[in-house]
């Protein structure tokens, strides 16, 4: 079965970002739905928690995990964000550093970026309609993505577009030309130290989003309690409820 060549207009179901949430998520880059904020790593954790609470688990998907719903590269996700076609929330962990002769400047780590699961699902459905893709109820999610990838390569950016999209994602356009801001070129030391915590937050939020209301409440209650270091397993874990 193929869809007609003239498809009906279907408005994309963007999530709503109310003004009262702006103190948490920051302001969007003009012409896009990329909301950017910066601060300490602790504030980054609070930012992610508040997003999880407000959107009830719908926001918290990393750009690497979009492929679970849409068979595209991360550069394609960045391009869609840059084009204003996907809502994304950025958090840049910053710290002050002292330059030669005592001058101060802001150092910014690579950003944590999360997007909406519902928007990614809608993107996947949009792609299916465009290419006339027919769902198979007996097919696994992985097999479906693999099959869709074969016919939906048009969403991938050119090399030039990919470079521009990555630049847009990693560096806030408002910092361009500002000599008092330095983006760290090497892999983020903060991210190295806390990436386990970040992934645990994200996976717990995703688990909560797919759980029953009662279980979701219990999972988010544990998230609010924070994490602790497991000396025996040498990893981070959610604190136990007492």
C-alpha positions in Angstrom: 0.0 0.0 0.0 1.3 3.5 -0.9 0.1 6.9 0.3 -1.2 9.3 -2.3 1.4 11.5 -3.9 -0.4 14.5 -2.4 -0.4 14.0 1.4 -2.7 15.9 3.7 -1.0 18.6 5.9 -0.4 17.3 9.4 0.8 19.8 12.0 3.8 18.6 13.8 3.0 18.0 17.5 5.7 20.1 19.2 5.7 20.0 23.0 4.8 23.3 24.7 7.5 25.2 26.5 5.6 27.7 28.8 7.2 31.0 29.8 7.2 29.9 33.4 9.7 27.2 32.5 12.2 29.6 31.0 14.1 30.2 34.3 14.8 26.4 34.2 15.5 25.9 30.4 16.8 29.3 29.3 15.9 31.2 26.2 15.7 29.6 22.7 18.3 30.4 20.0 16.4 32.7 17.6 14.6 30.9 14.8 14.8 27.5 16.6 13.4 25.5 19.5 16.9 25.0 21.0 16.6 26.2 24.6 20.1 26.8 26.2 21.1 27.1 29.8 24.5 27.1 31.5 25.7 26.6 35.1 27.3 24.2 37.5 27.1 20.4 37.3 24.8 20.4 40.3 22.5 22.8 38.5 22.6 20.6 35.5 21.3 17.7 37.5 18.5 19.9 38.9 17.7 21.0 35.3 17.3 17.4 34.1 15.2 16.6 37.1 12.8 19.6 36.6 12.5 18.7 32.9 11.5 15.1 33.9 9.0 16.4 36.4 7.4 18.9 34.0 7.1 16.7 31.0 6.4 13.5 33.0 9.4 11.6 31.5 8.8 12.7 27.9 11.9 14.9 27.8 15.2 13.2 28.7 16.2 11.3 25.5 19.8 11.9 24.5 20.6 12.7 20.8 22.4 9.4 20.5 19.3 7.5 21.5 17.0 9.2 18.9 17.9 6.3 16.6 15.6 4.1 18.8 12.6 6.0 17.1 14.1 7.4 13.9 16.9 5.7 11.9 19.1 8.8 11.5 22.6 9.9 12.6 23.3 12.3 15.4 24.3 14.9 12.8 20.8 14.6 11.3 19.3 15.2 14.8 21.4 18.3 15.2 20.4 19.6 11.7 16.7 19.1 12.6 17.2 21.1 15.8 19.1 23.8 13.9 16.3 24.0 11.4 13.8 24.6 14.1 12.0 21.3 13.5 12.8 19.6 16.8 12.6 20.9 20.4 15.9 20.4 22.3 17.2 21.5 25.7 20.9 22.2 26.1 22.9 22.6 29.3 26.5 23.8 29.3 28.5 23.1 32.4 30.8 26.1 33.0 33.6 27.2 35.3 35.8 30.2 35.6 39.4 30.0 34.7 42.3 32.4 35.2 44.4 33.4 32.2 47.9 34.9 32.0 48.2 38.1 34.1 45.1 37.2 36.1 42.5 37.8 33.5 39.3 35.7 34.0 37.2 34.0 31.4 34.4 31.4 31.2 35.2 27.8 30.2 32.3 25.8 28.8 32.1 22.0 28.5 30.4 20.3 25.7 26.6 20.5 26.3 24.2 17.9 27.7 21.4 17.8 25.1 18.0 16.1 25.7 14.9 15.9 23.4 11.3 14.8 23.5 10.4 11.1 23.0 7.0 12.1 21.6 8.5 14.5 19.1 10.9 11.8 17.9 8.1 9.3 17.5 6.2 11.9 15.5 9.3 12.5 13.3 9.5 8.8 12.6 5.8 8.7 11.6 6.3 11.8 9.4 9.2 9.9 7.7 7.0 6.9 7.2 4.2 9.0 5.6 6.7 10.6 3.3 8.0 7.4 1.8 4.8 5.4 2.0 6.1 3.0 4.7 3.7 0.3 5.9 4.0 -1.0 9.5 4.3 -4.7 10.1 2.6 -5.6 13.4 4.9 -8.7 13.8 8.1 -6.8 13.2 10.5 -5.8 16.0 11.4 -2.2 16.6 14.9 -2.9 15.5 13.8 -4.6 12.2 11.4 -1.8 11.5 14.1 0.8 11.9 16.5 -1.2 9.7 13.9 -1.4 7.0 12.9 2.2 7.2 16.6 3.2 7.0 16.8 1.7 3.6 14.1 4.0 2.2 14.5 7.1 4.2 18.1 8.2 3.7 16.8 11.7 2.6 16.9 12.9 6.2 20.7 12.7 6.3 22.6 16.0 6.0 25.4 16.7 3.5 28.9 16.9 4.9 28.7 20.7 4.9 25.3 20.6 6.6 26.6 18.1 9.2 29.6 20.3 10.1 27.3 23.4 10.5 24.8 21.4 12.6 27.5 20.0 14.9 28.9 23.5 15.4 25.4 24.8 16.2 24.9 22.1 18.8 28.3 22.2 20.5 28.7 26.0 20.6 26.0 28.5 21.6 25.8 31.0 18.6 25.6 33.9 21.1 29.2 33.2 22.2 30.6 33.6 18.7 33.4 36.2 18.8 33.3 36.5 22.6 36.9 36.2 23.8 35.8 35.9 27.4 34.3 32.5 26.6 36.4 29.4 25.8 34.9 26.1 24.7 37.0 23.1 25.8 38.3 21.3 22.8 39.3 18.1 24.5 36.8 15.7 26.0 35.0 17.2 29.0 36.7 16.3 32.3 33.4 17.0 34.0 31.6 14.7 31.6 34.2 12.0 32.2 33.7 12.2 36.0 29.9 12.2 35.9 28.8 10.4 32.8 27.6 7.4 34.7 25.4 9.7 36.8 24.1 11.4 33.7 23.2 8.1 31.9 21.6 6.7 35.1 19.4 9.9 35.3 18.4 9.5 31.6 17.7 5.8 31.8 15.7 6.1 34.9 13.6 8.9 33.4 13.0 6.8 30.3 12.1 3.8 32.4 9.6 6.0 34.4 8.1 7.2 31.1 7.3 3.7 30.1 6.1 2.5 33.5 2.8 2.5 35.2 1.8 5.7 37.0 2.5 4.2 40.4 6.0 2.9 39.4 6.8 6.1 37.6 6.1 8.1 40.8 8.3 5.7 42.8 11.2 6.0 40.3 11.1 9.8 40.2 10.9 9.9 44.0 14.2 7.9 44.1 15.7 10.3 41.5 15.0 13.2 43.8 16.9 11.5 46.6 20.0 11.5 44.5 22.8 9.0 44.0 25.5 7.3 46.0 28.8 5.6 45.1 28.8 1.8 45.4 32.3 1.0 46.6 32.0 -2.7 45.9 30.8 -2.4 42.3 32.6 0.9 41.7 29.6 2.6 40.1 26.9 5.1 40.9 23.4 3.9 42.0 20.2 5.5 43.1 19.9 6.0 46.8 17.6 3.4 48.4 14.3 4.5 49.9 14.2 4.2 53.7 
